[in-house]
Amino acid sequence: MKAIGFKQSLPITEENSFIAFETDKPTPSGYDLLVKIWAISVNPVDFKIRQNAAKDKVLDTPKIIGWDAVGIVEAIGDKATKFKVGDQVYYAGDITRSGSNAEYQLIDERIVGHKPANLSVPEAAAMPLTSLTAYEALFDRIRIDPEKDKGKSVLIIAGAGGVGSIAIQLAKKLCNLTVIATASREDSITWCKDLGADHVVNHYNLKEELEKIGHSQVNYILDFVDLEGYWELAADIIKPQGHIVSITGSSTPLNINLLKNKSVTFSWEFMYTRSMFSTEDMERQYEILNHMAHLLDDGTLKTTLTTTLYGFTVENLKAAHEMQESGKTIGKTVILF
């Protein structure tokens, strides 16, 4: 099968930052499905791993990354019971295994969902990783109760990005929250409003902007861009007994004491935790993806696809990574094989 990978962590403009090569098509066993891939999407995690996985070395075998795919089940392992050959599926993968930048991939059925029937292949490929991340942040980390928490405020930092775009919709449509998203450009502001944000504020003057709209403090904060840069401000604007969730990490220790007097809860959200550690509730991602497919099919939620590149090529993968690295993309970028 054809695959695209890298042997060194090089700038995306370098000729060998990605290389195409041939490798054996894998055979499924256990809970695995063998999926023939039709489309993939690119997320910030892709370029971050490409930049760091082979920084000071040259790999013997090219590393295949990629987390987000739509395809068709071609074969199943001996323990797989949730899918059959011919099923169309979508998923966000497992960071510890070979990725989706290949014509075929093995994937554990417990982290796979049935592709939304009413979405095109590119529309569906845009959704898995961001859907799982936003859904887990709201329902598994904060544990939102749509009745009890109705009307509470959530600040979504980086509202126009991939995760922010689905978090706005989930927070508004499923959680019944007052949604405040950050964006600074006209196109990203319009995007957030179209997705259902009640307010859009400029992240460059965040405290002042929140005061202007009458929300000097918020119940929940979802950080999808830069926890380190926002930490002290987040501690200041979070309400007592509020909850902060971040997906971004920090290169320096965070002063958690800033949250003490307000009894604020802080959670990390890492979409790969369940697959990485084979947690007892690993199947939760199968359930979330199927729930999301239902919500997308009935029109409650809409795809966040904005750009489709045609052809599984080194050039298209490089272009998608360049777009992600710019930090200015809105929604999701998909490569259709």
C-alpha positions in Angstrom: 0.0 0.0 0.0 1.0 3.6 -0.4 1.8 5.6 2.7 3.2 9.1 3.4 5.5 9.6 6.4 8.8 11.2 7.5 12.2 10.1 8.7 13.2 13.4 10.2 11.5 16.3 11.9 12.1 18.9 9.2 10.4 22.3 8.5 7.4 21.7 6.3 9.1 23.6 3.4 11.9 21.1 3.2 11.7 18.6 0.4 11.8 15.5 2.6 9.5 16.8 5.4 7.1 14.2 4.0 8.0 11.3 1.7 5.8 8.8 -0.1 6.7 5.1 0.1 5.3 1.6 -0.2 4.7 -0.7 2.7 2.8 -3.9 3.5 -0.9 -3.7 3.9 -1.6 -4.8 7.5 -3.8 -7.7 8.6 -6.4 -7.3 11.4 -6.6 -9.4 14.6 -8.3 -9.0 17.9 -10.6 -5.9 18.0 -9.0 -4.4 15.0 -10.7 -3.3 11.8 -8.8 -3.0 8.5 -10.1 0.2 6.9 -9.5 1.3 3.4 -9.2 5.1 3.8 -11.2 7.5 1.7 -10.3 10.8 3.3 -8.3 12.3 6.2 -8.3 15.6 8.0 -5.3 17.4 9.5 -5.2 18.8 13.1 -2.6 20.7 15.1 -1.5 17.5 16.7 -0.3 16.3 13.3 2.3 19.1 12.8 3.3 19.1 16.5 4.2 15.4 16.3 5.9 15.8 12.9 8.0 18.6 14.3 9.1 16.7 17.4 9.0 12.9 16.8 12.4 12.7 15.0 14.1 16.0 16.1 17.6 14.7 16.6 17.6 11.5 14.7 16.9 9.8 11.4 14.3 7.0 11.6 15.0 3.7 9.9 11.4 3.4 8.8 9.2 6.5 7.9 6.8 7.4 10.7 3.1 7.4 9.5 1.1 10.0 11.4 -2.5 11.2 10.9 -5.5 11.2 13.2 -8.9 11.5 11.5 -10.2 9.3 8.8 -13.2 8.1 6.9 -13.2 4.8 5.1 -14.8 1.4 4.5 -14.1 -1.8 6.6 -12.3 -4.3 4.4 -11.6 -7.0 7.0 -12.1 -7.5 10.8 -10.2 -9.2 13.6 -11.4 -12.3 15.4 -12.8 -10.3 18.4 -14.4 -7.5 16.5 -18.3 -7.6 16.7 -19.4 -4.0 16.2 -18.8 -3.7 12.5 -18.9 -5.9 9.4 -17.1 -5.8 6.1 -18.5 -3.0 3.9 -19.4 -0.7 6.8 -18.5 3.0 6.3 -16.7 4.3 9.4 -15.0 7.4 10.8 -12.6 7.8 13.7 -9.8 9.8 15.2 -7.3 7.0 15.8 -4.7 6.1 18.4 -1.6 8.1 18.9 0.5 5.0 19.8 -0.1 3.3 16.5 0.5 3.9 12.8 -1.7 6.7 11.6 -4.1 7.5 8.8 -1.8 8.9 6.2 -1.9 5.7 4.3 -4.2 3.8 2.0 -5.1 1.3 4.7 -5.1 1.4 8.5 -5.7 -0.9 11.5 -8.0 0.6 14.1 -9.6 -0.7 17.3 -13.3 -0.9 16.8 -13.9 0.4 20.3 -12.8 3.9 19.2 -14.6 3.8 15.8 -18.1 5.1 14.8 -20.4 4.6 11.9 -19.9 7.4 9.3 -22.7 10.0 9.4 -25.0 8.8 6.6 -26.1 12.3 5.4 -22.6 13.8 5.3 -20.2 13.6 2.3 -16.9 11.8 2.8 -15.0 15.1 3.3 -17.7 16.5 5.6 -17.5 13.4 7.8 -13.6 13.3 7.8 -13.5 16.8 9.3 -15.3 15.7 12.5 -13.9 12.8 14.6 -11.0 14.2 16.6 -12.6 17.6 17.2 -15.9 16.1 18.1 -14.4 13.7 20.6 -12.3 16.4 22.2 -15.1 18.9 22.6 -17.6 16.3 23.7 -15.3 14.8 26.3 -14.3 18.3 27.6 -18.0 19.2 28.2 -19.5 16.0 29.2 -16.7 13.8 30.7 -14.5 16.5 32.3 -16.9 19.3 33.3 -19.8 16.8 33.4 -22.4 19.4 32.2 -26.0 18.7 33.1 -28.1 20.4 30.4 -31.0 21.0 32.8 -29.2 21.9 36.0 -26.5 24.0 34.2 -28.8 25.7 31.7 -27.9 29.3 31.1 -24.4 29.1 32.7 -21.6 30.8 30.8 -18.7 29.1 28.9 -15.8 30.9 27.4 -14.3 29.1 24.4 -10.8 30.3 23.7 -10.1 29.9 19.9 -13.7 29.6 18.8 -13.0 29.4 15.1 -10.5 26.5 15.3 -11.4 22.9 14.7 -12.2 22.0 18.3 -13.7 25.4 19.1 -16.0 25.1 16.1 -17.7 22.0 17.4 -17.5 23.0 21.0 -19.6 26.1 20.2 -22.3 24.0 18.7 -22.3 21.4 21.5 -22.3 24.0 24.2 -25.2 25.8 22.6 -27.3 23.0 21.2 -26.7 20.2 23.8 -25.6 21.9 27.0 -27.9 25.0 26.9 -25.1 27.2 27.9 -24.5 30.9 27.2 -21.6 30.6 24.7 -18.8 33.2 24.5 -16.1 32.5 21.9 -12.9 34.4 21.2 -12.0 35.5 17.6 -10.3 38.6 16.2 -10.8 38.6 12.4 -14.0 39.5 10.6 -14.2 36.0 9.0 -13.6 34.2 12.2 -16.0 36.3 14.1 -18.7 35.6 11.5 -17.9 31.9 11.6 -18.4 31.7 15.4 -21.7 33.6 15.3 -23.0 31.4 12.5 -22.2 28.3 14.6 -24.3 29.7 17.5 -22.0 31.7 19.8 -24.1 34.2 21.8 -21.1 36.6 22.0 -17.7 36.8 20.2 -14.9 38.7 22.0 -11.4 39.7 20.9 -8.8 37.7 22.7 -6.3 40.6 22.6 -8.4 42.5 25.2 -10.2 39.6 26.7 -10.9 41.0 30.2 -12.2 44.3 28.9 -14.3 42.6 26.2 -15.9 40.3 28.8 -16.8 43.3 31.0 -18.4 45.0 28.0 -20.8 42.2 27.4 -21.7 41.8 31.1 -19.8 38.6 31.7 -16.7 39.8 33.8 -16.6 36.2 35.1 -17.7 32.9 33.6 -18.7 29.5 34.9 -16.5 27.5 32.5 -13.5 28.0 30.4 -12.4 25.8 27.5 -8.8 26.5 26.4 -8.1 25.3 22.9 -5.0 27.4 22.1 -2.5 28.6 24.8 -3.0 27.7 28.4 0.3 29.1 29.5 -0.5 32.5 28.0 -4.0 32.6 29.5 -3.5 31.0 32.9 -3.4 34.0 35.1 -6.3 35.7 33.3 -8.3 32.4 33.4 -7.8 32.2 37.1 -9.0 35.8 37.4 -12.2 35.5 35.2 -13.4 32.1 36.3 -16.3 32.2 38.8 -16.0 30.6 42.2 -16.6 26.8 41.9 -16.1 27.1 38.2 -14.2 24.6 35.9 -11.4 25.1 33.5 -10.5 22.5 30.8 -7.5 22.7 28.6 -6.2 20.6 25.7 -3.0 22.6 25.1 -0.5 21.8 27.8 2.2 24.1 29.3 6.0 24.2 28.9 6.3 25.6 32.4 4.6 24.6 35.7 1.3 26.3 36.3 0.5 28.0 39.6 -2.5 25.9 40.6 -2.7 27.9 43.9 -4.4 30.7 41.9 -7.5 28.5 41.9 -7.5 27.6 45.6 -9.7 30.3 47.1 -12.3 30.0 44.5 -12.4 26.2 44.8 -12.1 26.0 41.0 -11.7 22.6 39.3 -9.0 22.2 36.6 -9.0 19.3 34.1 -6.8 18.3 31.2 -8.6 16.9 28.1 -6.5 14.5 26.0 -8.6 12.7 23.4 -6.0 9.8 23.2 -6.1 8.9 26.9 -8.7 6.1 26.5 -6.9 4.4 23.6 -3.3 5.1 25.0 -4.1 3.4 28.3 -6.8 0.9 27.1 -9.1 2.3 29.8 -12.1 0.4 31.0 -14.3 2.9 29.3 -12.5 2.9 26.0 -15.7 2.0 24.3 -17.0 5.4 25.3 -15.5 6.9 22.1 -17.5 4.4 20.0 -20.6 5.7 21.7 -19.7 9.4 21.4 -18.9 9.0 17.6 -22.2 7.3 17.0 -24.1 10.0 19.0 -22.3 12.7 17.0 -23.2 10.9 13.8 -26.9 11.0 14.8 -26.7 14.7 15.7 -25.0 15.5 12.3 -27.4 13.4 10.4 -30.5 15.0 11.9 -29.1 18.5 11.4 -28.6 19.4 15.1 -24.9 19.9 14.4 -23.2 20.8 11.2 -19.8 19.8 9.7 -16.9 22.2 10.3 -15.3 21.4 7.0 -14.0 24.5 5.2 -11.2 23.3 2.8 -10.9 20.1 0.7 -7.7 19.1 -1.1 -8.0 16.5 -3.8 -5.5 13.6 -3.9 -3.4 11.7 -1.4 -0.1 13.3 -2.3 2.9 14.6 -0.5 2.1 18.1 -1.9 -1.4 18.1 -0.4 -0.2 16.9 3.0 2.5 19.6 3.1 -0.1 22.2 2.1 -2.5 21.1 4.8 0.3 21.2 7.4 1.4 24.7 6.3 -2.2 25.8 6.8 -2.4 24.4 10.3 1.0 25.9 11.2 -0.2 29.3 10.2 -2.6 29.4 13.1 -5.1 31.2 11.0 -7.3 28.4 9.6 -11.0 28.4 10.2 -12.8 25.1 10.7 -11.2 21.9 9.2 -9.0 21.0 6.2 -9.6 17.6 4.6 -7.6 15.6 2.0 -9.9 13.4 -0.2 -8.0 10.3 -1.5 
